[in-house]
């Protein structure tokens, strides 16, 4: 799962915060196997969405409709 994440930091030579945006990979897991920190599942997806912009659809939000 790809997502964009913001990483704010303060360089040592300034008092201003700089915001760095990077693409990150998050592993998808079942709810039973998810640690809610390094992996994402339907139970913790909302908390991830507060800090990440997903660049792909979450599989449980848009299930495959092929028959």
RABELDA-V776425 format. One record per residue. N is the residue number from 1. RES is the residue in one letter. BURIAL is b if it has 24 or more other C-alpha atoms within 12 Angstrom, else e. Layout:
BEGIN
n/res/burial
N/RES/BURIAL
N/RES/BURIAL
END
This chain:
BEGIN
n/res/burial
1/X/b
2/X/e
3/X/b
4/X/e
5/X/e
6/X/e
7/X/e
8/X/e
9/X/e
10/X/e
11/X/e
12/X/e
13/X/e
14/X/e
15/X/e
16/X/e
17/X/e
18/X/e
19/X/e
20/X/e
21/X/e
22/X/e
23/X/e
24/X/e
25/X/e
26/X/b
27/X/e
28/X/b
29/X/e
30/X/e
31/X/e
32/X/e
33/X/e
34/X/e
35/X/e
36/X/e
37/X/e
38/X/e
39/X/b
40/X/b
41/X/b
42/X/b
43/X/e
44/X/e
45/X/b
46/X/e
47/X/e
48/X/b
49/X/e
50/X/e
51/X/e
52/X/b
53/X/b
54/X/b
55/X/e
56/X/e
57/X/e
58/X/b
59/X/e
60/X/e
61/X/e
62/X/e
63/X/e
64/X/e
65/X/e
66/X/e
67/X/e
END
